[in-house]
Amino acid sequence: MMTADLEVKWVDIDSAEPNTWNPNVQSEFIYQKTKESLLEFGWVDPTTVREREDGSYEIIDGEHRWKIGRELLPSIKQLGNGYFITVKDDTGKEKEYQVNKEWGQGKMPLINLGKVDDETAKELTVILNNTRGEPDVLKLADLIGALDTAIGRPDLERLMPYPAEELASLIELINYEFNPQAPDPDPTEPKSKWERMLFLIPEDALPVIESELDRIGDLLQLDPSLNEETKRGLILEKICVLSAQTPTESLE
């Protein structure tokens, strides 16, 4: 059990180092989005570390924020009582940000877990990297759509960790008709619980996928009284069953 004081503290950014086992890898796109977030909102997410015997810190979670903080530090300038940084976007246009005084003075916020052992540190690296959950696509679409209205598409594309095309697809989902009143399959069919799934696919792949689904549907000779949504789901299930060679209750 850890008994360290878990308050956020600002320390010398060079007093921390990354661990040697971190499995988290960011694409260049996500790395740049992390940088944009740090500039726009500051250090809202402290780095989690453990303390070494010599008083230095080893990062357990937050290596990319630490790396970006060190990378940008030489560009931060003091003007009066404030600290500012000017960066160029992809088009070469300059934008100025005011940043934390502590960051400007070479510090970063961290949560120190104390002198935890290697096993605990490695366990926490995995847990903290993989327990943040996945978004509900429809709720995400509503949230993105509201932000699009509030701040505008240019800022939305600049800040959000999604390519512009994916943002547009998410926003389009807001007006998509899911036909929630569609009838269930024949109640005499074996089934436990029916769930709806949503997929985003490339536009040019749509006709190919629809054609193949229709072909397989004809081969399966599905009940014509089933609604289209249910037919597509059963076809996808059959494809997965054939691939895995594992029968399911609804297709037995």
Contacts in CASP RR format, 6 or more apart in sequence:
PFRMAT RR
TARGET T0000
AUTHOR 0000-0000-0000
METHOD contacts of the structure
MODEL  1
MMTADLEVKWVDIDSAEPNTWNPNVQSEFIYQKTKESLLEFGWVDPTTVR
EREDGSYEIIDGEHRWKIGRELLPSIKQLGNGYFITVKDDTGKEKEYQVN
KEWGQGKMPLINLGKVDDETAKELTVILNNTRGEPDVLKLADLIGALDTA
IGRPDLERLMPYPAEELASLIELINYEFNPQAPDPDPTEPKSKWERMLFL
IPEDALPVIESELDRIGDLLQLDPSLNEETKRGLILEKICVLSAQTPTES
LE
2 113 0 8 1.000
2 114 0 8 1.000
2 116 0 8 1.000
2 120 0 8 1.000
4 51 0 8 1.000
4 112 0 8 1.000
4 113 0 8 1.000
4 114 0 8 1.000
5 112 0 8 1.000
6 111 0 8 1.000
6 112 0 8 1.000
6 113 0 8 1.000
7 111 0 8 1.000
8 46 0 8 1.000
8 109 0 8 1.000
8 110 0 8 1.000
8 111 0 8 1.000
9 109 0 8 1.000
9 110 0 8 1.000
9 111 0 8 1.000
9 112 0 8 1.000
10 102 0 8 1.000
10 107 0 8 1.000
10 108 0 8 1.000
10 109 0 8 1.000
10 110 0 8 1.000
11 57 0 8 1.000
11 107 0 8 1.000
11 108 0 8 1.000
11 110 0 8 1.000
12 106 0 8 1.000
12 107 0 8 1.000
13 66 0 8 1.000
13 69 0 8 1.000
13 70 0 8 1.000
13 73 0 8 1.000
13 106 0 8 1.000
13 107 0 8 1.000
13 108 0 8 1.000
14 70 0 8 1.000
14 106 0 8 1.000
15 55 0 8 1.000
15 56 0 8 1.000
15 57 0 8 1.000
16 47 0 8 1.000
16 49 0 8 1.000
16 56 0 8 1.000
16 57 0 8 1.000
16 58 0 8 1.000
16 59 0 8 1.000
16 66 0 8 1.000
16 108 0 8 1.000
16 110 0 8 1.000
17 56 0 8 1.000
17 57 0 8 1.000
17 58 0 8 1.000
17 59 0 8 1.000
18 58 0 8 1.000
18 59 0 8 1.000
18 63 0 8 1.000
18 66 0 8 1.000
18 67 0 8 1.000
19 58 0 8 1.000
19 59 0 8 1.000
19 60 0 8 1.000
19 63 0 8 1.000
19 121 0 8 1.000
19 125 0 8 1.000
21 122 0 8 1.000
21 125 0 8 1.000
22 59 0 8 1.000
22 63 0 8 1.000
22 125 0 8 1.000
22 129 0 8 1.000
23 125 0 8 1.000
23 126 0 8 1.000
23 129 0 8 1.000
24 63 0 8 1.000
24 64 0 8 1.000
24 129 0 8 1.000
26 34 0 8 1.000
26 64 0 8 1.000
29 161 0 8 1.000
29 163 0 8 1.000
30 161 0 8 1.000
31 64 0 8 1.000
31 68 0 8 1.000
33 159 0 8 1.000
33 160 0 8 1.000
33 161 0 8 1.000
34 64 0 8 1.000
34 65 0 8 1.000
34 68 0 8 1.000
34 161 0 8 1.000
35 68 0 8 1.000
35 71 0 8 1.000
35 72 0 8 1.000
36 158 0 8 1.000
36 159 0 8 1.000
37 159 0 8 1.000
38 65 0 8 1.000
38 68 0 8 1.000
38 69 0 8 1.000
38 72 0 8 1.000
39 72 0 8 1.000
39 85 0 8 1.000
39 87 0 8 1.000
39 97 0 8 1.000
39 99 0 8 1.000
40 97 0 8 1.000
40 159 0 8 1.000
42 99 0 8 1.000
42 100 0 8 1.000
42 103 0 8 1.000
43 65 0 8 1.000
43 100 0 8 1.000
43 103 0 8 1.000
43 108 0 8 1.000
43 109 0 8 1.000
45 62 0 8 1.000
45 65 0 8 1.000
46 108 0 8 1.000
46 109 0 8 1.000
46 110 0 8 1.000
46 111 0 8 1.000
47 59 0 8 1.000
47 61 0 8 1.000
47 62 0 8 1.000
47 63 0 8 1.000
47 65 0 8 1.000
47 66 0 8 1.000
47 108 0 8 1.000
47 109 0 8 1.000
47 110 0 8 1.000
47 111 0 8 1.000
48 59 0 8 1.000
48 60 0 8 1.000
48 61 0 8 1.000
48 62 0 8 1.000
48 110 0 8 1.000
48 111 0 8 1.000
48 113 0 8 1.000
48 124 0 8 1.000
48 128 0 8 1.000
49 57 0 8 1.000
49 58 0 8 1.000
49 59 0 8 1.000
49 60 0 8 1.000
49 110 0 8 1.000
49 111 0 8 1.000
49 112 0 8 1.000
49 113 0 8 1.000
50 57 0 8 1.000
50 58 0 8 1.000
50 60 0 8 1.000
50 112 0 8 1.000
50 113 0 8 1.000
50 114 0 8 1.000
50 115 0 8 1.000
50 116 0 8 1.000
50 121 0 8 1.000
51 57 0 8 1.000
51 112 0 8 1.000
51 113 0 8 1.000
51 114 0 8 1.000
51 115 0 8 1.000
52 58 0 8 1.000
52 115 0 8 1.000
53 115 0 8 1.000
57 110 0 8 1.000
57 112 0 8 1.000
58 121 0 8 1.000
59 66 0 8 1.000
60 113 0 8 1.000
60 121 0 8 1.000
60 124 0 8 1.000
60 125 0 8 1.000
60 128 0 8 1.000
61 124 0 8 1.000
61 125 0 8 1.000
61 128 0 8 1.000
61 129 0 8 1.000
65 108 0 8 1.000
66 108 0 8 1.000
69 103 0 8 1.000
69 108 0 8 1.000
72 85 0 8 1.000
72 87 0 8 1.000
73 103 0 8 1.000
73 104 0 8 1.000
73 106 0 8 1.000
75 85 0 8 1.000
75 86 0 8 1.000
75 87 0 8 1.000
76 83 0 8 1.000
76 84 0 8 1.000
76 85 0 8 1.000
76 99 0 8 1.000
76 103 0 8 1.000
76 104 0 8 1.000
77 83 0 8 1.000
77 84 0 8 1.000
77 85 0 8 1.000
78 84 0 8 1.000
78 104 0 8 1.000
82 98 0 8 1.000
82 101 0 8 1.000
83 98 0 8 1.000
83 99 0 8 1.000
83 100 0 8 1.000
83 101 0 8 1.000
83 103 0 8 1.000
83 104 0 8 1.000
83 105 0 8 1.000
84 96 0 8 1.000
84 97 0 8 1.000
84 98 0 8 1.000
84 99 0 8 1.000
85 96 0 8 1.000
85 97 0 8 1.000
85 99 0 8 1.000
86 94 0 8 1.000
86 95 0 8 1.000
86 96 0 8 1.000
86 97 0 8 1.000
87 94 0 8 1.000
87 95 0 8 1.000
87 97 0 8 1.000
88 94 0 8 1.000
88 95 0 8 1.000
89 95 0 8 1.000
89 158 0 8 1.000
102 108 0 8 1.000
102 109 0 8 1.000
113 121 0 8 1.000
113 124 0 8 1.000
116 124 0 8 1.000
137 170 0 8 1.000
137 173 0 8 1.000
137 198 0 8 1.000
137 200 0 8 1.000
138 173 0 8 1.000
138 198 0 8 1.000
140 170 0 8 1.000
141 170 0 8 1.000
141 171 0 8 1.000
141 173 0 8 1.000
141 174 0 8 1.000
142 174 0 8 1.000
144 156 0 8 1.000
144 160 0 8 1.000
144 162 0 8 1.000
144 167 0 8 1.000
144 170 0 8 1.000
144 171 0 8 1.000
145 170 0 8 1.000
145 171 0 8 1.000
145 174 0 8 1.000
147 156 0 8 1.000
147 160 0 8 1.000
148 156 0 8 1.000
148 167 0 8 1.000
148 171 0 8 1.000
151 159 0 8 1.000
153 167 0 8 1.000
156 167 0 8 1.000
157 164 0 8 1.000
157 167 0 8 1.000
160 167 0 8 1.000
162 170 0 8 1.000
166 200 0 8 1.000
169 200 0 8 1.000
173 198 0 8 1.000
178 196 0 8 1.000
179 227 0 8 1.000
179 229 0 8 1.000
182 227 0 8 1.000
182 229 0 8 1.000
182 230 0 8 1.000
183 227 0 8 1.000
184 194 0 8 1.000
184 230 0 8 1.000
185 191 0 8 1.000
185 194 0 8 1.000
185 223 0 8 1.000
185 226 0 8 1.000
185 230 0 8 1.000
185 234 0 8 1.000
186 223 0 8 1.000
186 225 0 8 1.000
186 226 0 8 1.000
189 250 0 8 1.000
190 249 0 8 1.000
190 250 0 8 1.000
190 252 0 8 1.000
191 249 0 8 1.000
191 250 0 8 1.000
192 249 0 8 1.000
192 250 0 8 1.000
194 230 0 8 1.000
196 229 0 8 1.000
197 233 0 8 1.000
201 209 0 8 1.000
213 232 0 8 1.000
213 235 0 8 1.000
213 236 0 8 1.000
216 235 0 8 1.000
216 238 0 8 1.000
216 239 0 8 1.000
217 231 0 8 1.000
217 235 0 8 1.000
220 234 0 8 1.000
220 235 0 8 1.000
220 238 0 8 1.000
222 231 0 8 1.000
222 234 0 8 1.000
222 235 0 8 1.000
226 234 0 8 1.000
234 250 0 8 1.000
234 251 0 8 1.000
237 248 0 8 1.000
237 250 0 8 1.000
237 251 0 8 1.000
238 251 0 8 1.000
241 247 0 8 1.000
241 248 0 8 1.000
241 251 0 8 1.000
END
